[in-house]
Amino acid sequence: MRSAGSTALLAGRRARSSMLSWEYIGRAFGCGPEEALERFGETLPDVDRDEEV
């Protein structure tokens, strides 16, 4: 069984790999885009190149 933290991490990374914005992911987790980036931390070069955090 997974802990809540690892489940959230997996959900955040899967959302990002589905090309959802850091702003959208942050709202889903009750934080801002900067905190979402810090928390889930995987950037996607093709997606994040032109995106402001």
WOTAWO-V245982 format. One record per run of one state. SS is the DSSP state (A for helix, B for strand, O for the rest). FROM is the first residue (numbers start at 1). TO is the last residue. Records with the same first field share a line. If there is no record, write none. Layout:
# WOTAWO-V245982
SS->FROM-TO  FROM-TO
This chain:
# WOTAWO-V245982
O->1-3  18-21  29-32  41-44  49-53
A->4-17  22-28  33-40  45-48
